[in-house]
Amino acid sequence: MNNFNNLIDMDDYTVPQWNEIIELAEKIKENPEEYGEKCKGKIMATLFYEPSTRTQMSFQAAMIRLGGNIIGFDNPSNSSVAKGENLKDTIKIVSTYSDILVMRHTQEGSAKAAALVADCHVINAGDGGHLHPTQTLTDLLTLKCELGRLDNLTVGLCGDLKYGRTVHSLVKALSCYPNNKFVLISTPDLALPSYIKDVIRAHGLEFTEVKTIDEAIKELDMLYMTRIQRERFADDSEYERQKNVYCLTKAKMQYARRDMIVMHPLPRVNEIEVAVDDDPRAAYFRQANNGMYVRMALIMYTMTREPKIKPLLVGEIHNKVCCTNPKCVTQTEEYLPHSFINRGDILVCEYCDERILL
Ligand code: NCD
């Protein structure tokens, strides 16, 4: 049983709760000074096993602006991880030093694995190519600020939909609001994983798959560009083949609606021409700024809400079955129970969502 306010996946909170966090972020944005003492005396640990600029610094700036303090590392080779310490031991200890722990890790399902042993709230700041719920809160706040709504949107998602964790969490979230429609723009090799497509279907929403930006741009309310996730490819030659397929140019923007916005979780490599930055519809820098306010709201919410006691693993334990995802946290953290949701002919790994055919 766990009695912390973890944010591992979007469904840890209900839609009204996301709305509450976003509304709080809007209020904070208007008047940040008013919140300067909300986390006085509290400590947040940021453990970043993978590179980060915005996520890490916006979390740290958020905590400092709330009057709290920060500890942590941004390079595991400077910590005992370099001596061979497992995730469990690092989290067990650091979570006793802190009130809230924010972790980014290379392995899928690592945030859930951390929450299983942590002695404080755990926030997933990205677990491999799996999920990135706090980027999604940033994206929802941006949509709210720029377009005034989270429903009735036609959203284009372009680039690396396979490994782009921000896309996975965003699609999950936007699927919970009525009448949203998705246009998935990718090469067949980098298509959205089927477990995310199933979420769209389960909400009775529509999606189409196209190969070019040109086919989609005219009908979109928002175009979400993403970087090809080089670090997730097993083979760099495959990355080389995929890397320059999509580029949003000023010329393409001429075909977009005057009220369409362009979002990108950043960092950009070359999927948006720099000349697009001056277009008022380019919302990605405003989006990055929203990240700090939404994280202030999330930290406050996490600290003040009465935790709902619930188990983190609800499936069946099959210790003889191994998850087939080579990037799943269970591959290296051998002490973890192999927990799966049984869907009849498949087992779904409770850490990384991999489906295993029986
Ligand atoms: C994204 C990430 O880390 O998944 N960046 C971010 O958090 N803003 C996107 C990316 O790295 O491409």
Residues whose N, C-alpha, C, O or C-beta is under 5 A from the ligand:
A	BS01	NCD	R54 T55 G126 H132 Q135 R165 T166 R227 P265 L266 P267
